[in-house]
Amino acid sequence: MNELPIVVTCTDRKTSPPEATLQARALPGTGLAERAAEWARRLHAAPGPRIALEDLYQGDQWRRAQALTKAASQAGFVPRLYVASAGLGLRPVSSLAPSYAATFLPRHADSVASSSAQATGWWDHLQRMDANCQLPQIAAAAGRALVVLSETYAAAMHRDLAALAATGTETVLIGGACELDGIVRVPANAALRHALGGTRTSLNVRMAASWLEHCTPGHLITPSARKRWSDWVEQVARPERYERRPMTDEAVIDFIEQSKDSHPGSSRTRLLRLLRDQGMACEQKRFANLYTATIGPR
């Protein structure tokens, strides 16, 4: 059937706001195992409707992630889309869940971990609580996998990725955190933004779509496809030049206030990244002071 599991990360933007109890910031400050168990209990007991994950997430990154299925079909595969979530673990996008707020991003109000080691531990607890969706088994059953992960999420999922590499399954990792023997890794490359468009947030999924366009039909990895990819990268890559426009304090404050509504729960670091992705300039310490003055310490 030429099935291709595709794994992407979730987004912090949801189509409906989460209940207060389903925000990671509301978890008690106990040990990691206890917090993970309490989180699972709250997910199970949450009132209100469950939403298919494909309809729960929103934003450009998620639209691009969903579009990967079309690119995979055009490349001769039968795609199966999965989402890696700090709140749910690994799930098919057809599965149902309540809205929630949880992330591996450090210093975020709803971060579930304060270190890479904690993030890995949290992910392992989530996966043990629902053993029906394990990355190595899913990929091995299909014979291949396309995994598209940010550095943060790849670090949290390192044990799963290492186990996947050990199976010898044909796997391409777009983004990621490190090289793994047995997996073809294509690191995030900001020099491709000129050719691919979009923001840094959606760069990995855009690269994944381009990788599929360069594939030999029905084959995820071939020498000829890898050469087509490398030749294309060499031709179109353009190192980014940061010529951002300076902003007044009033303009930065307006941006923060507007972003608070359009990107609820986003950390100060993420908002600064969004501002810079729009071609604007603001020194990090200055942005932090204006953020605190506008929203308060987080």
N, C-alpha and C positions, 0 to 999 in steps of 0.2 A: 504493500500500500504506500510505501515511501513516506511514512509518517515523520514529521519533524516537530518535536517538542521545542517551543520557544519560551524562554524564561526572561521576564523583564521585571524591573522593580516597580513598586507601587508609587503613588504620588500623595503629597500631603493635601492636595485639593480634592474635596469630596462634593458630591451633589447634594448632600444634606449634612447639617452639623451633627457631631456626635453628642450623645448624652454626657453629662459631666463625669459620670462614673466610668465612661469608656474613653477617657483621656488619660494617658499614662501619667501625667502630673498628679492625678488623684490617687495613685497607688500608694500604699503605706511604705514607709522607709525600712522595710525588713530585708532579709536576705534574698538573693536572686531567685532561688527555687521557690520561696514562699510568694514572692511578688509575681512570678510567672504563673504559679498555680492560682493565685487570686485573680489575675488577669483572665485566665481561661474560664474561671467560674463566672466572672462578670460577662464575658462574651456569651456564654451559654445561657445566662439568666436575663440577658438584656431584653427589655420590653420593646415593643414597636416592630416595624417591618424589617425583614431581611432583604437585602438588595443584592442582585447579581453583581459580582465584582466588576464585570465589564461595564456596568452602568453606574457603579459607585464612584469610580475615579473620574477626574476630568482634567482639562488643561492640555496644552500643546504636547507635552511629553507623552501623555496617555493616548492622545489621538494618534501620534506617530507610532507608539507601541502597537496599537491595534492595527495600524496599517501594515505592519510587518507580515500579518497573515496573508494579505493580498500579494505582497512581494514574494513570499514563500510559495504561494500557489503558482505564480507566474514562473517561478524557478523550477517547477515540477514536483513540489512537495505537497503533502497533506498536512497543513499546520495545526498544531495544538498549542494554544497560548496559556501560559501559567504566569502567575504573579508572585514575586517574593516580597513578603510584607513583614515589617517588624511587629505588627499586631496580630497577624494570622499565620505566619509561616509560609510555606509554599502551597499554593492553591490553584486549581484551574479557574479561569476567569468566569466560568459558568456557575461556580459555587456561590452560595448565599452567605451574607454576613451583615451584621449591623454596622452603621457608620462608627468610626473610631478614630482616635488620634494617637499614633505611636510611631516613632522613628528611631533609627540608629544614629542620626546626625548628632554630633556632640553639641552641648550647650543649647540645645533646643528645649523648649518648655516641656515637650512630650517625649523627650529622649528616654529610651528604656535602659540605657547603659552610659556609663561615664568613661569607659575605656574599651579598646578593641577586644580585650579578653572577656569583659563583661558582655559585650555584644555577641561574641561567639557562644558564650554560655547561655544567653537568653535564646538565641536561635535554636540551639540544641534542645532546650526545654520545650519550646514551641513544637518542634518536630517530633519529639517523643510523645507529646500529648495527642498528636494526630499523625499516626504512622502510615496513613493511607497514601500519602503523597510525598515520596522521597526522590530527590533528584537523580541519584545514581541508578535506581531501579527504572525510573521513567525513561531515562536516556538509553539504558541498556536494552530495554524492551523494544525501542524504536530503532536502535542501532546508530543513532546520531542525536545531536542536540545543538541548538544555538542559544547561548546564554549571554544576556546583555545586562551587565551589572555595573553600578558605580563602584568606586574604590571602597567606599564605606560598607556597602552591602556585601561586596565580594569578601572583604575581611571577616565580616560576621559569619559568612557561609563557607569559610575556608575548609572546614572538615568535610562538608558535602562535596565541595569542588575537588578536594584531594581524593575522596572516595570515587568520584566520577572519573577522574584521570586514571585511577588504578584499574578501571574496568576495560580500558582500551577502546571505549566507544568513540566514534568520530565526533569530536566536539570542537566548536569554535566559541571562544570567549571574547566578546567585544567589551573593552573597558577593563574591568577587573583591577586587582591590586598587585598581583605578582605572577611570574611565570610558573607553570606547572607542567612537568613532564607528562606527556600524554594528551595535552590540550593545546590546540592552536590558539594563541592569544593575540588579539589585535588591540593594542593599547589605544586609549582615547587620544585623538590627535587634533588639537585645536587648529592646526594649520589647514584642516579640511573644512572649516566653517564657511569659508568663502564659497567653496563649491557646493556644499550641502545646505547652507542657509541655517536659519534658526539660532537658538541660544545655546549656551554651554549645557544647559539642563537636558536638552533633547539630543545632544551631539551623539551619544552612544547609539541610540535607536536609529538615527539617521545613517550612521556608519553601518549598522547591521543591515538596513535596507539596501545600501549600496553594495555590501558584500554579496547579498543574495542576487543582485543584478549582475554581478560579475561571475557568478557560479556557472559551472557547466550544468545544464539542465538535469535535475534529479540527483546531483552530487554536491554535497556541502563543501568538500575539500578535494581539490585535484591540483596537480602541479601547474596545469595551464591556467586554472582559475586564479591561483595565487599569483602567477606572473601577471595576469591581466590586472589584478588588484594593485600590485606593487607598481606596475607601469602607470596606472591611472593616478595613484597617489603621488608619484614623482612628477607627473604632469600638472596636477591641479593644486598641490599643496602650496599655501602661501602663509608664511609666518605672520601672526597677528601683530599689528602695530596699534598700540594703545594711544589714540589721540582723542581722549575723552574731553567733553566740554565741561568746564567748571560750573558749579552751581552756587547760588546764594543760600544762606541758611534757611530762608523762607521757602525756597524751592525744594530743598531737602526735606523739610518738615512736611510740606504738602505731599511729597512722594511717600513718606512714611505713613501719613494718615490715610492716604488712598490705598496703599498696599496692605494696611492692617485689615481693610474690609475685603479686598480681592484675594489676599493670601492669608487667611486667618491661621494663627498658630505658627507662622513662619518665624524663625529665629532672626536676630539682628544680622548675623552673618549672611543668611540667605537673602535678606532684603538688600544688603549692600551688594551682593553678587548680582541681583536682579537690576539694581540701579546701574551698575557698571556694564551689564550686558546691553543696556539701552544706550550706551555710548556716553554716559555721564561720569563725572569725576567727583570724588569726595574722599578725602583722606580718612583712613580707618578710625583713628582716634576721634576726629571731628564728628564722623557719622555716629560713633558710639555715644558721644555726649549729646548730640541732637536727638538720638533715639531715646535715651534715658529721659531727656527733658520732655519729650513728646508722649511717650508711652509709660515711662517709669522703668525701674530696674527689673530685669527678668532673670 
